[in-house]
Amino acid sequence: MPDLTYPEVGATRNGRLPAGYHHLRRRVRLPDGCFPTAGEAVLGWRLHRAAGVVMRTDAPRAAAGVRVTPGLGVGPLRIWGPTEVVWAVDEPDQVGFGYGTLPGHPETGEEAFLVVRDGPAVWFEVTAFSRPARWYTRAAGPLAGAVQHVYAWWLGRTLRRLCARG
């Protein structure tokens, strides 16, 4: 079993992102009352699939130790990023998970997807730290970070749409 490619495992859970990486924090307000729908969409991979990401996984829901390989792109241009879920939470006011990169991923680091209920307000949060691990992500320079920000924005928009449908 390959090891995670970074030592700061679980840092997206406590919110103290490590130095030496690009940081991402995005918070999106979701419709009131959609916490159960949003939480299930995140834990059951529905969010990512609805956003157009191919998700190869060895389990139907996110849980610590589950392997998942997201694929971004189209056909032969699809880039695969092997990961492992390093933490998951399914509590009355927080639902989500964080996964870390495995060898072969174009980045090194961790990304988390969390739905939080704060009174009537429901929020979707994406938190990540990463740095290039392959020649093409290093060559992309700041563009790689911009892609990650657009991806977080797209996930937020997709989750709002899923919540509106119910």
N, C-alpha and C positions, 0 to 999 in steps of 0.2 A: 504494500500500500504506500503510494508516494506521500511525502510529507508536504505540509503547507509551505509556501515559498517565502514566508515572512515570520518574524518572531513575535510580533505584537498581536497575537491571536486574541480576539474578543474586544479589541479597543473600540469598535463601533457600538458596543453595548453600553460601555460606561461613558461614552461621549468625549473622552480625552484622546484626541487623535494624535498619533505620534509625529514627531518632527521628521523631516527628510522625505516627505511624501506630498503629493498634491492632495488637498482636502476639498471635500464637497459636502455641503449641507443644504438640503432643499426641503422646505416645509410647505405643504399645500392644504388649504382648507377644503374639506369634503362636505357634502350635504349633511345637515343634522339628521341623526337617526340611522345613518348608513353603516355604523360600526360593524354589525355582524356580517353584512355583505362584503364590506371592504376587507375585513380580517380574513374571511374565507378565501377571497380572491387572491390575497397575498400568500397565505399559507398553502393553498392548493395549486399554486402556479398559474391560476387563471389570469391574473394581472399580466404577467410576462407574455403569456401566449396571446392574449388579446392585443398586446402592444406589438405583435409581430415577431416575437422572439421564439425560436425553436428551443424547447426545453427537453433535453435528454436527462432523465432522472431515474434513480432506482427506488423511488418511493412516491406515493400519490400526494404526500404533504411534506412540507419542510419540517425537519427535526434535526437535532444535533447528530452529526455523523453521516447524514444523507449526502450522497454524491449527486451533483447536478452540473450539466454542461450546457450553458446557454450558447446558442448560435445566432449571431447577428449578421445580416446581409442576405444575399440571394444566391441560390445555386452554388456554383463553384467559387463565388466570391464571399461565401459565408465564412465568418471567422468564429471558431469554436474556442470557448474559454472554460476549461475544467475547473470546478470549484467544489468545496465541501462546506456544508452548513456547519458553522462553528458554535452558533447559539440560536435558540428559538424560544419564543415566549407566546403563551396563549392564556392570558389573564383577563379579568373582567374589563380592564381599561387599557390594555396594551396587547397587541397581537403582531407578530412579525418574526423576522429572522435576519441573521447576518451570515454571509458566506465568504470564505477566504479562497485565495487562488492556489491552485495546484500547478505542478510543472506542466508546461505547454500553454499556459494562459498568456495572452499578450501583455498583461499587466501583473504587477505584484502588489498585493494588498487585500483589502476587505471592503465589502459593501453591505449595507443593511437597509431593510425595507420594513417600516414599522407603522402601524395604524394605532393612533392614540385617541382615547376619548377623554375630554376635559369638560365635564358638565355636559351641556348639549352639543358642544363643538366637537367635531371629529377632524383629525389631522392625519395626513400621510407624510411621513418623513423618510427621506433618503439621506444616508450618511455614508461617506466613503473616504478612504485614504488609499492612494495608489501611486505607482511610478512605473515607467516603461520597463518591460522585461524582454521584449523582442526587438530586433533591428527595426522593424517597420513602425512600432510604436515610438521608439526613440527618434526615428527619422521624421515622424509626424509632428514632433515638438509640441507646441501649445495646442495644436489641432486635436490631439488625443484628449486633452482635458476638456476642450470645448465639446467634443462628441459626448463625453460623459455627462456634462451639464445638460445638453440637449436630451439625452436619454432619460435623465431624471425628470426633466420637464415633461417629456412624452409619457412616462409612467404615471405621473400625477394627473395629466389630462385623461389618460386612458382609465384610470381608477375612478375619476369623477364621472366619466361616461358609464362605467359599469354600475356605479352606485345609482345613477339616474334610472337605469333600466331595472334595477332591483334584483 
